[in-house]
Amino acid sequence: MTAVVRWEPDIEPLGRCVVAIGVFDGVHVGHQALVGDAVRLARANGVRCVVLTFDRDPDQVVSPETAMPQLLDLDDKLNLLAQQGADVVLVVPFTERLAATAPLVFLDEVLLETMVPVAVAVGRDFRFGHRAEGDVDVLVRYGAAHGFEVIAHDLVSDAGGPITSTRIRHLVETGDVAGASALLGRPHRVRGVVVRGRGEGAALDAPTANMVTAPFAALPAHGVYAGRVEIDGRTYPAAVSVGVPPSFPDATAEFEAHVIGFDGDLYGRTLTLELLAFLRPQRRFTDNAGLANAIHADIAKVRRIVGG
């Protein structure tokens, strides 16, 4: 079973290991390949495999005004990394102090003070340290001086080019959640807390869970999507609306879901919705009858896609 450990200066040393380092936003198929190779190398050497990641995107600290939307929140990222087979997922808090730390000091204080690396696996475009001054060449020279190998992975590619978080974010932003899912190796997911909404859905016989998502969550383009959600161990199909519904321009919720087949109170609960397919753009209806017909047509499409 994988242990998730938070790094701190006096952390108990992890011993000899192969370590994979990265932000790993999305834990997409390229990340999975890198971590999988690290796990296999660790097993071949009879040592532990450690995945070293950060508790947030460094840009959220360095340049929050331009930080990119995130494909996963921290809990989901750690759970998915743990599923890749490593022995330890080491979570390093990315603070302003860490952002100002020189690359070699980061390697001294975080890497070598915490473990004895046999090998370090990173993506070929890996950058680290103050102003991202550290790169693979810096890491290779450091490894040669401290007795460990550095494995720089080329980006995994498909017919559309290299698989990157940036490319996946673009697919999500344009509503191509199916394309994003192919590169993630799983459906794109959005987590949020259910709050009280307008109540129009209940009046139309399609009550919705209105969700407040995290500030940096990667939300798809405005529209209606087929999705699914797990509640109390059971998976339900869901019709998901993203963006302010044009029929209700005064609405404040921009992410809501009608959970098909669920009858219960979700207020205050945190849900993780998986988005499977784009159904249609948002559009304005002149009366409730037209809106109700469209909603029930959406629900029928979701049932066909997801089941239930």
C-alpha positions as a Python dict, from the first residue, in 0.01 Angstrom:
ca = {
    (1, 'M'): (0, 0, 0),
    (2, 'T'): (132, 342, -94),
    (3, 'A'): (207, 584, 190),
    (4, 'V'): (137, 954, 133),
    (5, 'V'): (389, 1158, 334),
    (6, 'R'): (412, 1536, 376),
    (7, 'W'): (769, 1666, 355),
    (8, 'E'): (906, 1868, 645),
    (9, 'P'): (1266, 1956, 742),
    (10, 'D'): (1296, 1684, 1007),
    (11, 'I'): (1119, 1411, 811),
    (12, 'E'): (1228, 1055, 880),
    (13, 'P'): (1465, 952, 596),
    (14, 'L'): (1314, 728, 331),
    (15, 'G'): (1636, 538, 254),
    (16, 'R'): (1754, 408, -83),
    (17, 'C'): (1504, 461, -360),
    (18, 'V'): (1426, 547, -718),
    (19, 'V'): (1244, 881, -723),
    (20, 'A'): (1016, 1031, -987),
    (21, 'I'): (984, 1410, -957),
    (22, 'G'): (719, 1637, -1108),
    (23, 'V'): (415, 1855, -1055),
    (24, 'F'): (207, 1579, -1223),
    (25, 'D'): (-102, 1793, -1286),
    (26, 'G'): (-358, 1556, -1433),
    (27, 'V'): (-152, 1239, -1375),
    (28, 'H'): (-203, 1187, -1749),
    (29, 'V'): (-76, 893, -1953),
    (30, 'G'): (268, 1052, -1990),
    (31, 'H'): (299, 1094, -1614),
    (32, 'Q'): (178, 738, -1565),
    (33, 'A'): (449, 610, -1801),
    (34, 'L'): (721, 801, -1615),
    (35, 'V'): (609, 679, -1274),
    (36, 'G'): (558, 325, -1404),
    (37, 'D'): (916, 316, -1534),
    (38, 'A'): (1042, 442, -1197),
    (39, 'V'): (847, 169, -1016),
    (40, 'R'): (993, -101, -1243),
    (41, 'L'): (1347, 32, -1198),
    (42, 'A'): (1302, 40, -820),
    (43, 'R'): (1182, -319, -818),
    (44, 'A'): (1478, -426, -1034),
    (45, 'N'): (1716, -261, -787),
    (46, 'G'): (1540, -390, -478),
    (47, 'V'): (1469, -41, -341),
    (48, 'R'): (1163, 170, -274),
    (49, 'C'): (998, 390, -534),
    (50, 'V'): (916, 746, -425),
    (51, 'V'): (707, 996, -621),
    (52, 'L'): (802, 1351, -521),
    (53, 'T'): (541, 1611, -605),
    (54, 'F'): (415, 1946, -477),
    (55, 'D'): (100, 2047, -295),
    (56, 'R'): (15, 2307, -562),
    (57, 'D'): (125, 2432, -901),
    (58, 'P'): (437, 2645, -840),
    (59, 'D'): (282, 2919, -1056),
    (60, 'Q'): (10, 2964, -793),
    (61, 'V'): (286, 3099, -566),
    (62, 'V'): (523, 3255, -820),
    (63, 'S'): (267, 3422, -1049),
    (64, 'P'): (-87, 3357, -921),
    (65, 'E'): (-240, 3611, -1159),
    (66, 'T'): (-139, 3397, -1458),
    (67, 'A'): (-147, 3049, -1302),
    (68, 'M'): (-309, 2787, -1523),
    (69, 'P'): (-628, 2598, -1430),
    (70, 'Q'): (-554, 2265, -1265),
    (71, 'L'): (-674, 1932, -1400),
    (72, 'L'): (-692, 1781, -1050),
    (73, 'D'): (-722, 1901, -695),
    (74, 'L'): (-454, 1783, -452),
    (75, 'D'): (-650, 1494, -298),
    (76, 'D'): (-736, 1346, -637),
    (77, 'K'): (-380, 1393, -760),
    (78, 'L'): (-235, 1211, -460),
    (79, 'N'): (-489, 929, -488),
    (80, 'L'): (-413, 879, -858),
    (81, 'L'): (-36, 889, -798),
    (82, 'A'): (-77, 632, -522),
    (83, 'Q'): (-254, 403, -770),
    (84, 'Q'): (55, 395, -994),
    (85, 'G'): (237, 152, -764),
    (86, 'A'): (498, 364, -587),
    (87, 'D'): (580, 290, -225),
    (88, 'V'): (569, 653, -113),
    (89, 'V'): (415, 973, -251),
    (90, 'L'): (612, 1259, -94),
    (91, 'V'): (420, 1589, -96),
    (92, 'V'): (641, 1897, -73),
    (93, 'P'): (462, 2220, 29),
    (94, 'F'): (541, 2480, -236),
    (95, 'T'): (594, 2799, -38),
    (96, 'E'): (743, 3138, -117),
    (97, 'R'): (1059, 3020, 57),
    (98, 'L'): (1081, 2714, -166),
    (99, 'A'): (1017, 2931, -473),
    (100, 'A'): (1321, 3140, -375),
    (101, 'T'): (1544, 2835, -315),
    (102, 'A'): (1834, 2788, -556),
    (103, 'P'): (1825, 2461, -754),
    (104, 'L'): (2125, 2301, -582),
    (105, 'V'): (1996, 2399, -238),
    (106, 'F'): (1663, 2234, -323),
    (107, 'L'): (1848, 1916, -416),
    (108, 'D'): (2059, 1931, -98),
    (109, 'E'): (1778, 2009, 145),
    (110, 'V'): (1477, 1828, -3),
    (111, 'L'): (1622, 1541, -205),
    (112, 'L'): (1940, 1428, -29),
    (113, 'E'): (1823, 1511, 323),
    (114, 'T'): (1516, 1295, 269),
    (115, 'M'): (1639, 993, 73),
    (116, 'V'): (1936, 819, -87),
    (117, 'P'): (1845, 817, -457),
    (118, 'V'): (1968, 536, -678),
    (119, 'A'): (1809, 707, -977),
    (120, 'V'): (1592, 1011, -1042),
    (121, 'A'): (1332, 1009, -1321),
    (122, 'V'): (1197, 1336, -1463),
    (123, 'G'): (1046, 1464, -1785),
    (124, 'R'): (1296, 1602, -2034),
    (125, 'D'): (1143, 1950, -1990),
    (126, 'F'): (1173, 1938, -1609),
    (127, 'R'): (1262, 2270, -1442),
    (128, 'F'): (1315, 2344, -1074),
    (129, 'G'): (1453, 2594, -825),
    (130, 'H'): (1447, 2973, -812),
    (131, 'R'): (1319, 3122, -1140),
    (132, 'A'): (1319, 2764, -1279),
    (133, 'E'): (1697, 2794, -1321),
    (134, 'G'): (1749, 2421, -1268),
    (135, 'D'): (1703, 2183, -1561),
    (136, 'V'): (1792, 1828, -1658),
    (137, 'D'): (2155, 1919, -1728),
    (138, 'V'): (2191, 2065, -1377),
    (139, 'L'): (2032, 1753, -1233),
    (140, 'V'): (2260, 1522, -1436),
    (141, 'R'): (2573, 1699, -1312),
    (142, 'Y'): (2445, 1690, -955),
    (143, 'G'): (2361, 1320, -986),
    (144, 'A'): (2709, 1240, -1119),
    (145, 'A'): (2861, 1415, -818),
    (146, 'H'): (2633, 1241, -568),
    (147, 'G'): (2618, 890, -707),
    (148, 'F'): (2279, 862, -874),
    (149, 'E'): (2160, 822, -1231),
    (150, 'V'): (1922, 1071, -1394),
    (151, 'I'): (1666, 939, -1640),
    (152, 'A'): (1514, 1212, -1856),
    (153, 'H'): (1197, 1088, -2023),
    (154, 'D'): (1089, 1213, -2361),
    (155, 'L'): (727, 1324, -2372),
    (156, 'V'): (480, 1049, -2459),
    (157, 'S'): (311, 1131, -2791),
    (158, 'D'): (12, 1025, -2994),
    (159, 'A'): (-112, 1122, -3341),
    (160, 'G'): (-188, 1472, -3215),
    (161, 'G'): (160, 1533, -3077),
    (162, 'P'): (317, 1529, -2730),
    (163, 'I'): (78, 1458, -2443),
    (164, 'T'): (106, 1748, -2201),
    (165, 'S'): (-109, 1908, -1933),
    (166, 'T'): (-121, 2222, -2148),
    (167, 'R'): (-268, 2029, -2440),
    (168, 'I'): (-522, 1859, -2214),
    (169, 'R'): (-623, 2190, -2058),
    (170, 'H'): (-690, 2326, -2408),
    (171, 'L'): (-915, 2030, -2486),
    (172, 'V'): (-1108, 2085, -2164),
    (173, 'E'): (-1138, 2460, -2226),
    (174, 'T'): (-1289, 2396, -2570),
    (175, 'G'): (-1534, 2136, -2437),
    (176, 'D'): (-1364, 1829, -2582),
    (177, 'V'): (-1380, 1630, -2261),
    (178, 'A'): (-1375, 1301, -2453),
    (179, 'G'): (-1044, 1401, -2616),
    (180, 'A'): (-908, 1507, -2278),
    (181, 'S'): (-1012, 1174, -2128),
    (182, 'A'): (-814, 983, -2392),
    (183, 'L'): (-495, 1168, -2292),
    (184, 'L'): (-564, 1149, -1921),
    (185, 'G'): (-633, 777, -1934),
    (186, 'R'): (-955, 845, -1740),
    (187, 'P'): (-1240, 1098, -1753),
    (188, 'H'): (-1164, 1458, -1666),
    (189, 'R'): (-1300, 1528, -1319),
    (190, 'V'): (-1415, 1837, -1133),
    (191, 'R'): (-1466, 1846, -757),
    (192, 'G'): (-1691, 2090, -571),
    (193, 'V'): (-1902, 2151, -263),
    (194, 'V'): (-2280, 2141, -305),
    (195, 'V'): (-2456, 2462, -203),
    (196, 'R'): (-2817, 2578, -215),
    (197, 'G'): (-2920, 2708, -556),
    (198, 'R'): (-3212, 2879, -723),
    (199, 'G'): (-3459, 2590, -708),
    (200, 'E'): (-3568, 2616, -1073),
    (201, 'G'): (-3448, 2264, -1145),
    (202, 'A'): (-3678, 2112, -884),
    (203, 'A'): (-3969, 2304, -1033),
    (204, 'L'): (-3888, 2148, -1370),
    (205, 'D'): (-3870, 1796, -1217),
    (206, 'A'): (-3492, 1794, -1260),
    (207, 'P'): (-3334, 1913, -932),
    (208, 'T'): (-2968, 2006, -958),
    (209, 'A'): (-2672, 2002, -722),
    (210, 'N'): (-2516, 2348, -745),
    (211, 'M'): (-2143, 2322, -684),
    (212, 'V'): (-1874, 2567, -578),
    (213, 'T'): (-1546, 2454, -734),
    (214, 'A'): (-1189, 2535, -630),
    (215, 'P'): (-1039, 2864, -757),
    (216, 'F'): (-798, 2698, -1003),
    (217, 'A'): (-1026, 2413, -1118),
    (218, 'A'): (-1011, 2342, -1492),
    (219, 'L'): (-1373, 2386, -1597),
    (220, 'P'): (-1483, 2294, -1948),
    (221, 'A'): (-1638, 2532, -2200),
    (222, 'H'): (-1991, 2645, -2125),
    (223, 'G'): (-2243, 2383, -2224),
    (224, 'V'): (-2419, 2066, -2115),
    (225, 'Y'): (-2226, 1742, -2060),
    (226, 'A'): (-2284, 1378, -1984),
    (227, 'G'): (-2109, 1278, -1664),
    (228, 'R'): (-2118, 1050, -1366),
    (229, 'V'): (-2064, 1081, -993),
    (230, 'E'): (-2007, 838, -707),
    (231, 'I'): (-2221, 889, -398),
    (232, 'D'): (-2196, 655, -99),
    (233, 'G'): (-2026, 387, -305),
    (234, 'R'): (-2277, 391, -590),
    (235, 'T'): (-2217, 550, -931),
    (236, 'Y'): (-2491, 767, -1082),
    (237, 'P'): (-2518, 923, -1428),
    (238, 'A'): (-2538, 1302, -1429),
    (239, 'A'): (-2640, 1577, -1668),
    (240, 'V'): (-2395, 1859, -1601),
    (241, 'S'): (-2445, 2226, -1687),
    (242, 'V'): (-2141, 2454, -1706),
    (243, 'G'): (-2184, 2831, -1724),
    (244, 'V'): (-2470, 3060, -1626),
    (245, 'P'): (-2787, 2925, -1794),
    (246, 'P'): (-2905, 3188, -2046),
    (247, 'S'): (-3265, 3131, -1937),
    (248, 'F'): (-3166, 3246, -1585),
    (249, 'P'): (-2916, 3531, -1636),
    (250, 'D'): (-2931, 3630, -1267),
    (251, 'A'): (-2805, 3288, -1157),
    (252, 'T'): (-2474, 3269, -973),
    (253, 'A'): (-2394, 2897, -1000),
    (254, 'E'): (-2177, 2810, -1298),
    (255, 'F'): (-2143, 2436, -1235),
    (256, 'E'): (-2444, 2221, -1153),
    (257, 'A'): (-2550, 1864, -1205),
    (258, 'H'): (-2874, 1671, -1215),
    (259, 'V'): (-2781, 1337, -1059),
    (260, 'I'): (-3002, 1082, -1233),
    (261, 'G'): (-3166, 828, -1004),
    (262, 'F'): (-3049, 988, -679),
    (263, 'D'): (-3303, 1097, -420),
    (264, 'G'): (-3148, 1257, -116),
    (265, 'D'): (-2988, 1564, 39),
    (266, 'L'): (-2644, 1659, -96),
    (267, 'Y'): (-2606, 2004, 61),
    (268, 'G'): (-2262, 2055, 209),
    (269, 'R'): (-2115, 1742, 54),
    (270, 'T'): (-1810, 1735, -169),
    (271, 'L'): (-1871, 1558, -500),
    (272, 'T'): (-1631, 1461, -776),
    (273, 'L'): (-1795, 1467, -1119),
    (274, 'E'): (-1642, 1284, -1413),
    (275, 'L'): (-1720, 1447, -1750),
    (276, 'L'): (-1760, 1202, -2036),
    (277, 'A'): (-1909, 1381, -2338),
    (278, 'F'): (-2025, 1722, -2461),
    (279, 'L'): (-2398, 1723, -2536),
    (280, 'R'): (-2486, 2074, -2652),
    (281, 'P'): (-2407, 2442, -2600),
    (282, 'Q'): (-2600, 2652, -2350),
    (283, 'R'): (-2900, 2820, -2506),
    (284, 'R'): (-3189, 3040, -2397),
    (285, 'F'): (-3547, 2912, -2389),
    (286, 'T'): (-3848, 3141, -2409),
    (287, 'D'): (-4064, 2934, -2176),
    (288, 'N'): (-4036, 2666, -1909),
    (289, 'A'): (-4194, 2402, -2131),
    (290, 'G'): (-3917, 2433, -2390),
    (291, 'L'): (-3652, 2428, -2117),
    (292, 'A'): (-3807, 2124, -1949),
    (293, 'N'): (-3820, 1935, -2282),
    (294, 'A'): (-3451, 2014, -2346),
    (295, 'I'): (-3350, 1902, -1996),
    (296, 'H'): (-3532, 1573, -2028),
    (297, 'A'): (-3381, 1519, -2374),
    (298, 'D'): (-3038, 1578, -2214),
    (299, 'I'): (-3117, 1325, -1944),
    (300, 'A'): (-3215, 1067, -2205),
    (301, 'K'): (-2884, 1124, -2388),
    (302, 'V'): (-2689, 1087, -2064),
    (303, 'R'): (-2863, 756, -1991),
    (304, 'R'): (-2765, 630, -2336),
    (305, 'I'): (-2402, 734, -2290),
    (306, 'V'): (-2348, 649, -1923),
    (307, 'G'): (-2623, 398, -1852),
    (308, 'G'): (-2857, 403, -1554),
}
